[in-house]
Amino acid sequence: MLLKTPYELVVDAAARFRRVRKAKNITLKALSEKSGVPYSTIRRFESSGEISFVSLVKLASALGEDGQITALFAESVPASIEEVIRGNRK
């Protein structure tokens, strides 16, 4: 497992977000208008990773990536019956 610092995680997430936005050919201005998140906030997020969670959810929704937010803290599915049994003992 690759361990990253919180700063590395947010910078990586911001870079992935930018790639998704560009792949969908959506400009910062258009995304700002569609999401209601200020242009300057989106620019700051893409360059530094800094953003409020509410703004991030609005941006993900505007890009049609709501499922990414839903999956963020999704419960994991047990890989085996042994994991299910161990889980019931806790």
C-alpha positions, 0 to 999 in steps of 0.5 A, a space after each residue: 500500500 502506497 502511503 501519502 501525506 494528506 497534502 499529497 492526497 489533495 494535490 493528487 485529487 485536484 490533478 485527477 479532477 482537472 484531468 476529468 474536467 478537461 476530458 469532458 471539455 468543460 472550461 472553468 467558466 462553464 463549470 463555475 456557471 453550472 455548479 454555482 462554485 466561484 471560478 476562483 474557488 475552482 482555480 484554487 482547487 485545481 492548483 492547490 487542492 484546497 476546497 470545501 467539501 460542499 464545493 467539491 460535491 457541487 463540482 462533482 455533481 456538475 461533472 456527472 461524477 456524483 458516484 465518486 463522492 458516494 463511493 468515498 466512504 462506502 462500506 467495503 464488501 467482504 472478500 470472503 466468508 471468513 471476513 464476514 464471520 470475523 466481522 460478526 465477532 467484533 
